[in-house]
Amino acid sequence: MAGIQHEPRVIGGSHRISAVEPSRIASPDIKREDDNHHEMNPKQKPGWRAFLSFVGPGFLVSLAYLDPGNLETDLQAGANHRYELLWVILIGLIFALVIQSLAANLGVSTGKHLSELCKAEYPIFVKYCLWLLAEVAVIAADIPEVIGTAFALNILFNIPVWVGVLLTGFSTLLLLGLQRYGVRKLEILIALLVFVMAGCFFGEMSYVKPPAADVLKGMFIPKLGGRGATGDAIALLGALVMPHNLFLHSALVLSRKIPNSVRGINDACRYFLIESGIALFVAFLINVSIIAVSGTVCSAENLPSADFERCSDLSLDSASFLLKNVLGKSSSTLYAIALLASGQSSTITGTYAGQFIMQGFLDLKMRKWLRNLITRCIAITPSLIVSIIGGSSGAGRLIIIASMILSFELPFALIPLLKFSSTATKMGPHKNSMIIIVFSWVLGLGIIGINIYYLTTSFVDWLIHSSLPKVANVFIGIIVFPIMAVYILSVLYLMFRKDVVVTFVEPTKRDPNAQVSMENGENNTDKAQELTNVPYREDLADIPFPE
């Protein structure tokens, strides 16, 4: 806890990162030596070529901000509140840029991804609790993606939703298995299909012409007016800021060759920041266009009665009518194709995240196809059960519930990230500046506080207005209130517990030849560990990104 002083301890063993003397972590002499070496390197790439070599992880991560869950919450927010919740999208993606950059910096500077650092830092009970919560976050994030893909298959081929859920699980495994035959081309095709939907909404927005003044007002003036605005805002945040993305981004950056110097690491962090900014800005524009189209079409004075009924209960499987002004009769088909691409590409990133979480927390040595199969089965089970019992309507409601679950899950990935990236025991001289520390903690605590407030007030309001017998309400309160107290105490524990494990490794201790052998999949693991003092990253050797 906060009041207990711990002596920093060092990770040991062949699968651990060795520690560095604190005096060497911030040594100005080492930094100057590395900087000179970096500047005098005759093979140094030009700035734009160096940047292009780092492009990839941010764009793959940004697919999570364009998945069917975001489409669902965007459509409903626009239909229910027009442009009033655009400020939530703006704040959410600014916050996403900050935390995604911190996750990338953490992986670059430590050579470990977030789940591995959590395993090293926390006691065994806390470690397993964080692992279970991370798995729940992956499941919650995967629900909209799986159901969105199933809706697309239902629109295209009239396949029942529960059958579509099963097909989605198998198709994701198939796509992941095709990596060795050119997954880059496949990812480009999927990205193009996702941008087909973006082009449709941009075209529709130019047709319906939403009032620019109202759009800007909704983007920069926070407001929560109208029935259900708070819940829709929480759902928007949950769909935007996903806990599993922090684990994923910190792992994906490890597929890049980082220059063997302090300055080289700083350059890599800057390139990843620029790349994430570009990718998230594109995601921001697409989300804004979806809300603007939904809000404008559903508030039109001459809206047909059939479309008015659809707007009152807008969902992924009924939203194609929004595009009929641009696409005409083919709107349903093209919408379904783009929805299929969005869901399928997002499930790939979710599966990657599940792999890294399981490998990092549990350090399981299993075949990749088996790990993929386990991750897929865990993720699609809730969607399959709900789609069988509740059909399309039940599956649609599950998407909103999943988004809210992600909001409440966020502290258990965000707080460790904020703490690890702000301490010299993990980051050495690359730790966050005081400005970044204050800014990120203010944003993080603000969102966490909103989530806790909404959780408590919503539950109390439900108890007061519940039609259940008083005995049932008392029994529910006895169960739920202790769980809420444990939730709050767990957040406080993560916030105030002092980090005690030193994992920072000097850049001069890392050997670039070992990094090359890791990326090429060579099996000289002993030599790699001897030269780099970091574990051999066999799990990251075949990440499908260009050098």
VOFI-919462 format. One record per residue (C-alpha): x, y, z; residue in three letters. Coordinates in nm, 3 decimals. Layout:
REM VOFI-919462
[r [X Y Z] ala]
...
//
This chain:
REM VOFI-919462
[r [0.000 0.000 0.000] met]
[r [0.096 0.365 -0.021] ala]
[r [0.226 0.396 0.333] gly]
[r [0.459 0.096 0.317] ile]
[r [0.812 0.147 0.189] gln]
[r [0.952 -0.137 -0.019] his]
[r [1.305 -0.203 -0.120] glu]
[r [1.330 -0.238 -0.497] pro]
[r [1.392 -0.596 -0.595] arg]
[r [1.545 -0.731 -0.909] val]
[r [1.411 -0.982 -1.154] ile]
[r [1.639 -1.278 -1.203] gly]
[r [1.652 -1.597 -1.403] gly]
[r [1.682 -1.677 -1.769] ser]
[r [1.333 -1.555 -1.848] his]
[r [1.362 -1.225 -1.663] arg]
[r [1.508 -0.889 -1.744] ile]
[r [1.817 -0.809 -1.540] ser]
[r [1.838 -0.485 -1.350] ala]
[r [2.069 -0.190 -1.391] val]
[r [2.234 0.012 -1.119] glu]
[r [2.020 0.321 -1.048] pro]
[r [2.321 0.546 -1.102] ser]
[r [2.353 0.416 -1.458] arg]
[r [1.987 0.458 -1.545] ile]
[r [2.008 0.835 -1.564] ala]
[r [2.378 0.869 -1.640] ser]
[r [2.436 1.176 -1.860] pro]
[r [2.767 1.032 -1.985] asp]
[r [2.595 0.723 -2.124] ile]
[r [2.331 0.937 -2.293] lys]
[r [2.588 1.163 -2.461] arg]
[r [2.789 0.861 -2.577] glu]
[r [2.482 0.699 -2.729] asp]
[r [2.372 1.024 -2.893] asp]
[r [2.712 1.069 -3.057] asn]
[r [2.707 0.712 -3.183] his]
[r [2.360 0.768 -3.327] his]
[r [2.456 1.092 -3.502] glu]
[r [2.777 0.950 -3.649] met]
[r [2.616 0.639 -3.793] asn]
[r [2.672 0.662 -4.171] pro]
[r [2.386 0.420 -4.241] lys]
[r [2.127 0.633 -4.065] gln]
[r [1.804 0.651 -4.268] lys]
[r [1.650 0.983 -4.374] pro]
[r [1.370 1.101 -4.144] gly]
[r [1.079 1.000 -4.367] trp]
[r [1.226 0.657 -4.443] arg]
[r [1.294 0.597 -4.075] ala]
[r [0.933 0.694 -3.998] phe]
[r [0.791 0.459 -4.262] leu]
[r [0.981 0.169 -4.108] ser]
[r [0.776 0.221 -3.790] phe]
[r [0.437 0.250 -3.958] val]
[r [0.205 -0.040 -3.886] gly]
[r [0.124 -0.104 -3.518] pro]
[r [-0.074 0.219 -3.472] gly]
[r [-0.292 0.156 -3.775] phe]
[r [-0.363 -0.202 -3.671] leu]
[r [-0.454 -0.082 -3.321] val]
[r [-0.675 0.195 -3.467] ser]
[r [-0.900 -0.073 -3.621] leu]
[r [-1.041 -0.117 -3.270] ala]
[r [-1.175 0.240 -3.295] tyr]
[r [-1.361 0.153 -3.616] leu]
[r [-1.509 -0.180 -3.511] asp]
[r [-1.882 -0.266 -3.510] pro]
[r [-1.907 -0.165 -3.144] gly]
[r [-1.811 0.190 -3.233] asn]
[r [-2.050 0.190 -3.527] leu]
[r [-2.334 0.073 -3.303] glu]
[r [-2.276 0.333 -3.031] thr]
[r [-2.213 0.610 -3.286] asp]
[r [-2.537 0.534 -3.469] leu]
[r [-2.743 0.530 -3.150] gln]
[r [-2.577 0.843 -3.009] ala]
[r [-2.656 1.033 -3.330] gly]
[r [-3.013 0.906 -3.350] ala]
[r [-3.088 0.982 -2.983] asn]
[r [-2.892 1.304 -2.925] his]
[r [-2.798 1.434 -3.273] arg]
[r [-2.456 1.605 -3.236] tyr]
[r [-2.457 1.665 -2.860] glu]
[r [-2.216 1.379 -2.780] leu]
[r [-1.947 1.459 -3.038] leu]
[r [-1.737 1.606 -2.756] trp]
[r [-1.718 1.256 -2.607] val]
[r [-1.561 1.128 -2.931] ile]
[r [-1.309 1.415 -2.930] leu]
[r [-1.205 1.368 -2.566] ile]
[r [-1.205 0.990 -2.602] gly]
[r [-0.970 0.988 -2.901] leu]
[r [-0.738 1.251 -2.749] ile]
[r [-0.718 1.032 -2.442] phe]
[r [-0.672 0.726 -2.664] ala]
[r [-0.378 0.894 -2.839] leu]
[r [-0.212 0.967 -2.505] val]
[r [-0.249 0.621 -2.358] ile]
[r [-0.172 0.436 -2.682] gln]
[r [0.150 0.637 -2.710] ser]
[r [0.236 0.551 -2.350] leu]
[r [0.177 0.183 -2.428] ala]
[r [0.405 0.204 -2.732] ala]
[r [0.673 0.385 -2.531] asn]
[r [0.654 0.121 -2.260] leu]
[r [0.720 -0.161 -2.505] gly]
[r [1.000 0.025 -2.685] val]
[r [1.182 0.129 -2.367] ser]
[r [1.151 -0.194 -2.170] thr]
[r [1.152 -0.467 -2.435] gly]
[r [0.848 -0.613 -2.256] lys]
[r [0.478 -0.566 -2.314] his]
[r [0.231 -0.461 -2.048] leu]
[r [0.107 -0.805 -1.945] ser]
[r [0.466 -0.929 -1.890] glu]
[r [0.546 -0.629 -1.671] leu]
[r [0.228 -0.683 -1.469] cys]
[r [0.329 -1.043 -1.415] lys]
[r [0.674 -0.937 -1.296] ala]
[r [0.553 -0.655 -1.071] glu]
[r [0.247 -0.779 -0.884] tyr]
[r [0.199 -1.059 -0.629] pro]
[r [0.063 -1.386 -0.763] ile]
[r [-0.298 -1.326 -0.646] phe]
[r [-0.309 -0.978 -0.798] val]
[r [-0.144 -1.110 -1.115] lys]
[r [-0.412 -1.373 -1.169] tyr]
[r [-0.690 -1.124 -1.092] cys]
[r [-0.549 -0.883 -1.351] leu]
[r [-0.522 -1.168 -1.600] trp]
[r [-0.887 -1.268 -1.550] leu]
[r [-0.997 -0.905 -1.585] leu]
[r [-0.790 -0.869 -1.902] ala]
[r [-0.954 -1.181 -2.046] glu]
[r [-1.296 -1.037 -1.962] val]
[r [-1.195 -0.717 -2.143] ala]
[r [-1.096 -0.918 -2.452] val]
[r [-1.431 -1.099 -2.444] ile]
[r [-1.622 -0.770 -2.402] ala]
[r [-1.427 -0.611 -2.687] ala]
[r [-1.484 -0.914 -2.909] asp]
[r [-1.860 -0.926 -2.859] ile]
[r [-1.942 -0.630 -3.090] pro]
[r [-1.694 -0.754 -3.349] glu]
[r [-1.835 -1.106 -3.358] val]
[r [-2.197 -0.992 -3.354] ile]
[r [-2.134 -0.723 -3.614] gly]
[r [-1.984 -0.982 -3.847] thr]
[r [-2.278 -1.215 -3.780] ala]
[r [-2.522 -0.932 -3.864] phe]
[r [-2.335 -0.872 -4.190] ala]
[r [-2.363 -1.240 -4.283] leu]
[r [-2.732 -1.228 -4.195] asn]
[r [-2.790 -0.928 -4.424] ile]
[r [-2.590 -1.078 -4.711] leu]
[r [-2.695 -1.444 -4.696] phe]
[r [-2.988 -1.453 -4.450] asn]
[r [-2.783 -1.674 -4.216] ile]
[r [-2.911 -1.695 -3.855] pro]
[r [-2.712 -1.477 -3.617] val]
[r [-2.593 -1.766 -3.399] trp]
[r [-2.462 -1.950 -3.707] val]
[r [-2.285 -1.630 -3.810] gly]
[r [-2.116 -1.616 -3.470] val]
[r [-1.973 -1.965 -3.522] leu]
[r [-1.862 -1.883 -3.876] leu]
[r [-1.691 -1.568 -3.747] thr]
[r [-1.482 -1.769 -3.502] gly]
[r [-1.373 -2.016 -3.768] phe]
[r [-1.305 -1.748 -4.029] ser]
[r [-1.083 -1.554 -3.789] thr]
[r [-0.873 -1.864 -3.725] leu]
[r [-0.851 -1.919 -4.100] leu]
[r [-0.736 -1.563 -4.167] leu]
[r [-0.476 -1.586 -3.892] leu]
[r [-0.351 -1.911 -4.042] gly]
[r [-0.301 -1.740 -4.379] leu]
[r [-0.038 -1.501 -4.236] gln]
[r [0.249 -1.704 -4.378] arg]
[r [0.109 -1.668 -4.731] tyr]
[r [0.096 -1.290 -4.739] gly]
[r [-0.114 -1.146 -4.461] val]
[r [-0.009 -0.792 -4.552] arg]
[r [-0.209 -0.809 -4.874] lys]
[r [-0.504 -0.949 -4.683] leu]
[r [-0.487 -0.669 -4.427] glu]
[r [-0.471 -0.408 -4.704] ile]
[r [-0.784 -0.558 -4.861] leu]
[r [-0.968 -0.556 -4.527] ile]
[r [-0.861 -0.197 -4.460] ala]
[r [-0.987 -0.092 -4.803] leu]
[r [-1.324 -0.252 -4.734] leu]
[r [-1.345 -0.072 -4.400] val]
[r [-1.278 0.257 -4.577] phe]
[r [-1.560 0.173 -4.821] val]
[r [-1.796 0.226 -4.529] met]
[r [-1.611 0.545 -4.437] ala]
[r [-1.649 0.671 -4.794] gly]
[r [-2.020 0.590 -4.784] cys]
[r [-2.074 0.793 -4.469] phe]
[r [-1.861 1.081 -4.598] phe]
[r [-2.066 1.081 -4.917] gly]
[r [-2.394 1.068 -4.724] glu]
[r [-2.274 1.350 -4.498] met]
[r [-2.207 1.569 -4.802] ser]
[r [-2.561 1.489 -4.922] tyr]
[r [-2.756 1.554 -4.601] val]
[r [-2.531 1.851 -4.509] lys]
[r [-2.544 1.855 -4.128] pro]
[r [-2.531 2.212 -3.989] pro]
[r [-2.164 2.291 -3.935] ala]
[r [-2.239 2.522 -3.640] ala]
[r [-2.427 2.248 -3.453] asp]
[r [-2.155 1.991 -3.528] val]
[r [-1.881 2.221 -3.396] leu]
[r [-2.093 2.309 -3.093] lys]
[r [-2.146 1.943 -3.012] gly]
[r [-1.775 1.877 -3.058] met]
[r [-1.641 2.149 -2.826] phe]
[r [-1.923 2.221 -2.576] ile]
[r [-1.979 1.930 -2.332] pro]
[r [-2.345 1.856 -2.270] lys]
[r [-2.541 1.563 -2.132] leu]
[r [-2.900 1.663 -2.198] gly]
[r [-3.187 1.433 -2.273] gly]
[r [-3.288 1.091 -2.152] arg]
[r [-3.012 0.833 -2.145] gly]
[r [-2.736 1.077 -2.244] ala]
[r [-2.506 0.971 -1.961] thr]
[r [-2.540 0.604 -2.046] gly]
[r [-2.478 0.669 -2.415] asp]
[r [-2.170 0.879 -2.331] ala]
[r [-2.031 0.600 -2.113] ile]
[r [-2.096 0.352 -2.393] ala]
[r [-1.914 0.579 -2.641] leu]
[r [-1.611 0.598 -2.413] leu]
[r [-1.619 0.225 -2.357] gly]
[r [-1.626 0.160 -2.731] ala]
[r [-1.336 0.402 -2.791] leu]
[r [-1.091 0.336 -2.506] val]
[r [-1.038 -0.039 -2.488] met]
[r [-0.820 -0.202 -2.219] pro]
[r [-0.700 -0.484 -2.444] his]
[r [-0.559 -0.227 -2.689] asn]
[r [-0.302 -0.122 -2.428] leu]
[r [-0.169 -0.477 -2.402] phe]
[r [-0.177 -0.511 -2.781] leu]
[r [0.005 -0.188 -2.870] his]
[r [0.283 -0.242 -2.617] ser]
[r [0.348 -0.582 -2.780] ala]
[r [0.318 -0.488 -3.147] leu]
[r [0.594 -0.226 -3.128] val]
[r [0.838 -0.500 -3.029] leu]
[r [0.835 -0.621 -3.390] ser]
[r [1.046 -0.319 -3.493] arg]
[r [1.425 -0.288 -3.486] lys]
[r [1.499 -0.009 -3.237] ile]
[r [1.841 0.168 -3.266] pro]
[r [2.079 0.070 -2.989] asn]
[r [2.092 0.407 -2.814] ser]
[r [1.895 0.634 -2.585] val]
[r [1.836 0.873 -2.871] arg]
[r [1.730 0.586 -3.096] gly]
[r [1.465 0.486 -2.843] ile]
[r [1.345 0.845 -2.819] asn]
[r [1.320 0.866 -3.198] asp]
[r [1.122 0.542 -3.209] ala]
[r [0.879 0.672 -2.945] cys]
[r [0.833 0.992 -3.146] arg]
[r [0.768 0.801 -3.470] tyr]
[r [0.512 0.578 -3.300] phe]
[r [0.342 0.890 -3.159] leu]
[r [0.315 1.047 -3.505] ile]
[r [0.187 0.724 -3.656] glu]
[r [-0.074 0.680 -3.382] ser]
[r [-0.183 1.041 -3.422] gly]
[r [-0.243 1.000 -3.796] ile]
[r [-0.427 0.671 -3.751] ala]
[r [-0.649 0.800 -3.470] leu]
[r [-0.726 1.123 -3.656] phe]
[r [-0.864 0.915 -3.944] val]
[r [-1.066 0.713 -3.692] ala]
[r [-1.195 1.038 -3.538] phe]
[r [-1.319 1.169 -3.874] leu]
[r [-1.499 0.843 -3.949] ile]
[r [-1.669 0.836 -3.608] asn]
[r [-1.778 1.200 -3.644] val]
[r [-1.921 1.134 -3.990] ser]
[r [-2.124 0.837 -3.863] ile]
[r [-2.276 1.039 -3.577] ile]
[r [-2.342 1.336 -3.805] ala]
[r [-2.519 1.122 -4.066] val]
[r [-2.726 0.937 -3.808] ser]
[r [-2.820 1.260 -3.626] gly]
[r [-2.913 1.445 -3.946] thr]
[r [-3.112 1.169 -4.115] val]
[r [-3.302 1.071 -3.801] cys]
[r [-3.395 1.434 -3.721] ser]
[r [-3.517 1.520 -4.071] ala]
[r [-3.865 1.674 -4.076] glu]
[r [-3.983 1.477 -4.381] asn]
[r [-3.848 1.143 -4.259] leu]
[r [-4.073 0.855 -4.374] pro]
[r [-4.265 0.683 -4.097] ser]
[r [-4.085 0.351 -4.157] ala]
[r [-3.744 0.517 -4.123] asp]
[r [-3.862 0.706 -3.815] phe]
[r [-3.943 0.375 -3.644] glu]
[r [-3.600 0.243 -3.736] arg]
[r [-3.431 0.552 -3.588] cys]
[r [-3.607 0.499 -3.257] ser]
[r [-3.434 0.161 -3.226] asp]
[r [-3.129 0.193 -3.449] leu]
[r [-2.890 -0.103 -3.459] ser]
[r [-2.620 -0.251 -3.678] leu]
[r [-2.858 -0.477 -3.866] asp]
[r [-3.105 -0.197 -3.947] ser]
[r [-2.880 0.100 -4.026] ala]
[r [-2.830 0.050 -4.400] ser]
[r [-3.125 0.280 -4.477] phe]
[r [-2.907 0.573 -4.365] leu]
[r [-2.701 0.530 -4.683] leu]
[r [-2.978 0.493 -4.940] lys]
[r [-2.944 0.855 -5.056] asn]
[r [-2.593 0.772 -5.181] val]
[r [-2.610 0.403 -5.264] leu]
[r [-2.975 0.355 -5.355] gly]
[r [-3.099 -0.004 -5.360] lys]
[r [-2.746 -0.141 -5.321] ser]
[r [-2.703 0.032 -4.982] ser]
[r [-2.788 -0.281 -4.785] ser]
[r [-2.535 -0.499 -4.968] thr]
[r [-2.244 -0.258 -4.958] leu]
[r [-2.317 -0.169 -4.596] tyr]
[r [-2.309 -0.539 -4.506] ala]
[r [-1.981 -0.593 -4.694] ile]
[r [-1.816 -0.303 -4.513] ala]
[r [-1.961 -0.420 -4.178] leu]
[r [-1.825 -0.767 -4.248] leu]
[r [-1.479 -0.626 -4.318] ala]
[r [-1.491 -0.406 -4.007] ser]
[r [-1.587 -0.693 -3.781] gly]
[r [-1.349 -0.944 -3.932] gln]
[r [-1.045 -0.716 -3.921] ser]
[r [-1.125 -0.618 -3.562] ser]
[r [-1.151 -0.979 -3.451] thr]
[r [-0.797 -1.038 -3.579] ile]
[r [-0.663 -0.762 -3.352] thr]
[r [-0.868 -0.900 -3.063] gly]
[r [-0.718 -1.243 -3.115] thr]
[r [-0.367 -1.094 -3.120] tyr]
[r [-0.442 -0.916 -2.792] ala]
[r [-0.569 -1.239 -2.636] gly]
[r [-0.249 -1.417 -2.736] gln]
[r [-0.025 -1.156 -2.579] phe]
[r [-0.232 -1.139 -2.260] ile]
[r [-0.229 -1.516 -2.212] met]
[r [0.140 -1.545 -2.297] gln]
[r [0.241 -1.247 -2.084] gly]
[r [0.051 -1.325 -1.765] phe]
[r [0.077 -1.704 -1.770] leu]
[r [0.396 -1.759 -1.973] asp]
[r [0.234 -2.063 -2.129] leu]
[r [0.443 -2.260 -2.375] lys]
[r [0.190 -2.386 -2.628] met]
[r [0.154 -2.403 -3.002] arg]
[r [0.025 -2.082 -3.163] lys]
[r [-0.275 -2.250 -3.330] trp]
[r [-0.383 -2.395 -2.995] leu]
[r [-0.350 -2.055 -2.827] arg]
[r [-0.555 -1.899 -3.109] asn]
[r [-0.822 -2.167 -3.070] leu]
[r [-0.848 -2.117 -2.693] ile]
[r [-0.866 -1.739 -2.732] thr]
[r [-1.138 -1.766 -2.997] arg]
[r [-1.349 -2.012 -2.796] cys]
[r [-1.332 -1.793 -2.485] ile]
[r [-1.426 -1.483 -2.682] ala]
[r [-1.723 -1.609 -2.886] ile]
[r [-1.897 -1.808 -2.611] thr]
[r [-2.102 -1.517 -2.463] pro]
[r [-2.204 -1.393 -2.809] ser]
[r [-2.311 -1.744 -2.909] leu]
[r [-2.522 -1.798 -2.596] ile]
[r [-2.698 -1.460 -2.620] val]
[r [-2.761 -1.490 -2.995] ser]
[r [-2.919 -1.835 -2.948] ile]
[r [-3.141 -1.722 -2.659] ile]
[r [-3.221 -1.361 -2.752] gly]
[r [-3.175 -1.354 -3.129] gly]
[r [-3.082 -1.032 -3.309] ser]
[r [-3.240 -0.802 -3.050] ser]
[r [-3.059 -0.969 -2.761] gly]
[r [-2.730 -0.960 -2.951] ala]
[r [-2.777 -0.589 -3.021] gly]
[r [-2.834 -0.510 -2.653] arg]
[r [-2.527 -0.715 -2.564] leu]
[r [-2.311 -0.475 -2.768] ile]
[r [-2.407 -0.180 -2.547] ile]
[r [-2.351 -0.386 -2.230] ile]
[r [-2.009 -0.492 -2.359] ala]
[r [-1.909 -0.129 -2.420] ser]
[r [-2.002 -0.035 -2.064] met]
[r [-1.809 -0.335 -1.928] ile]
[r [-1.501 -0.207 -2.112] leu]
[r [-1.536 0.129 -1.938] ser]
[r [-1.539 -0.035 -1.595] phe]
[r [-1.250 -0.265 -1.693] glu]
[r [-1.030 0.023 -1.804] leu]
[r [-0.864 0.107 -1.466] pro]
[r [-0.708 -0.240 -1.437] phe]
[r [-0.503 -0.188 -1.752] ala]
[r [-0.474 0.190 -1.747] leu]
[r [-0.340 0.238 -1.393] ile]
[r [-0.051 -0.011 -1.431] pro]
[r [0.036 0.155 -1.763] leu]
[r [0.038 0.504 -1.611] leu]
[r [0.250 0.390 -1.318] lys]
[r [0.499 0.183 -1.517] phe]
[r [0.552 0.457 -1.776] ser]
[r [0.615 0.718 -1.506] ser]
[r [0.881 0.541 -1.302] thr]
[r [1.255 0.499 -1.360] ala]
[r [1.239 0.137 -1.237] thr]
[r [1.056 0.047 -1.559] lys]
[r [1.151 0.322 -1.806] met]
[r [1.487 0.459 -1.687] gly]
[r [1.558 0.798 -1.849] pro]
[r [1.260 0.747 -2.084] his]
[r [0.999 0.785 -1.810] lys]
[r [0.720 1.037 -1.864] asn]
[r [0.784 1.404 -1.802] ser]
[r [0.595 1.574 -1.521] met]
[r [0.360 1.741 -1.771] ile]
[r [0.268 1.409 -1.929] ile]
[r [0.229 1.247 -1.587] ile]
[r [-0.012 1.516 -1.467] val]
[r [-0.206 1.531 -1.794] phe]
[r [-0.245 1.154 -1.830] ser]
[r [-0.342 1.102 -1.466] trp]
[r [-0.599 1.384 -1.477] val]
[r [-0.762 1.235 -1.787] leu]
[r [-0.740 0.882 -1.652] gly]
[r [-0.880 0.960 -1.309] leu]
[r [-1.153 1.173 -1.467] gly]
[r [-1.278 0.883 -1.679] ile]
[r [-1.240 0.637 -1.390] ile]
[r [-1.434 0.873 -1.162] gly]
[r [-1.714 0.909 -1.418] ile]
[r [-1.738 0.532 -1.446] asn]
[r [-1.758 0.478 -1.070] ile]
[r [-2.013 0.758 -1.027] tyr]
[r [-2.230 0.621 -1.306] tyr]
[r [-2.202 0.267 -1.169] leu]
[r [-2.314 0.363 -0.818] thr]
[r [-2.588 0.610 -0.913] thr]
[r [-2.737 0.382 -1.178] ser]
[r [-2.753 0.089 -0.940] phe]
[r [-2.905 0.295 -0.658] val]
[r [-3.162 0.443 -0.898] asp]
[r [-3.251 0.096 -1.022] trp]
[r [-3.301 -0.029 -0.665] leu]
[r [-3.526 0.266 -0.578] ile]
[r [-3.750 0.225 -0.883] his]
[r [-3.737 -0.153 -0.903] ser]
[r [-4.065 -0.343 -0.907] ser]
[r [-3.910 -0.637 -0.725] leu]
[r [-4.017 -0.720 -0.367] pro]
[r [-3.829 -0.535 -0.093] lys]
[r [-3.673 -0.859 0.028] val]
[r [-3.524 -0.918 -0.319] ala]
[r [-3.391 -0.561 -0.333] asn]
[r [-3.225 -0.602 0.006] val]
[r [-3.072 -0.934 -0.099] phe]
[r [-2.938 -0.781 -0.424] ile]
[r [-2.796 -0.485 -0.232] gly]
[r [-2.618 -0.715 0.012] ile]
[r [-2.448 -0.887 -0.281] ile]
[r [-2.375 -0.591 -0.508] val]
[r [-2.258 -0.322 -0.264] phe]
[r [-1.964 -0.529 -0.132] pro]
[r [-1.863 -0.599 -0.493] ile]
[r [-1.868 -0.226 -0.565] met]
[r [-1.659 -0.162 -0.253] ala]
[r [-1.406 -0.426 -0.364] val]
[r [-1.392 -0.261 -0.707] tyr]
[r [-1.313 0.080 -0.557] ile]
[r [-1.057 -0.064 -0.313] leu]
[r [-0.888 -0.253 -0.598] ser]
[r [-0.853 0.068 -0.798] val]
[r [-0.705 0.246 -0.495] leu]
[r [-0.463 -0.043 -0.437] tyr]
[r [-0.331 -0.022 -0.791] leu]
[r [-0.298 0.355 -0.764] met]
[r [-0.107 0.374 -0.438] phe]
[r [0.097 0.054 -0.441] arg]
[r [0.465 0.133 -0.490] lys]
[r [0.646 -0.037 -0.778] asp]
[r [0.923 -0.258 -0.639] val]
[r [1.060 -0.447 -0.942] val]
[r [1.340 -0.296 -1.152] val]
[r [1.311 -0.401 -1.516] thr]
[r [1.486 -0.125 -1.709] phe]
[r [1.778 -0.239 -1.926] val]
[r [2.028 0.010 -2.064] glu]
[r [2.022 0.044 -2.442] pro]
[r [2.396 -0.032 -2.441] thr]
[r [2.316 -0.377 -2.297] lys]
[r [2.109 -0.464 -2.604] arg]
[r [2.263 -0.606 -2.916] asp]
[r [2.106 -0.522 -3.254] pro]
[r [2.221 -0.854 -3.404] asn]
[r [2.022 -1.041 -3.143] ala]
[r [1.716 -0.831 -3.229] gln]
[r [1.759 -0.920 -3.598] val]
[r [1.781 -1.289 -3.511] ser]
[r [1.464 -1.258 -3.305] met]
[r [1.273 -1.103 -3.594] glu]
[r [1.404 -1.359 -3.843] asn]
[r [1.287 -1.639 -3.617] gly]
[r [1.632 -1.787 -3.563] glu]
[r [1.662 -2.033 -3.277] asn]
[r [1.984 -1.907 -3.119] asn]
[r [1.797 -1.812 -2.805] thr]
[r [2.086 -1.853 -2.564] asp]
[r [2.302 -1.612 -2.760] lys]
[r [2.014 -1.368 -2.794] ala]
[r [1.953 -1.368 -2.420] gln]
[r [2.323 -1.341 -2.346] glu]
[r [2.364 -1.033 -2.568] leu]
[r [2.038 -0.852 -2.495] thr]
[r [1.950 -0.951 -2.139] asn]
[r [1.589 -0.981 -2.259] val]
[r [1.388 -1.299 -2.335] pro]
[r [1.389 -1.431 -2.689] tyr]
[r [1.072 -1.290 -2.852] arg]
[r [0.969 -1.593 -3.053] glu]
[r [0.607 -1.487 -3.008] asp]
[r [0.681 -1.161 -3.190] leu]
[r [0.912 -1.288 -3.460] ala]
[r [0.641 -1.326 -3.725] asp]
[r [0.429 -1.016 -3.662] ile]
[r [0.319 -0.929 -4.016] pro]
[r [0.462 -0.580 -4.051] phe]
[r [0.715 -0.451 -4.304] pro]
[r [1.059 -0.359 -4.179] glu]
//
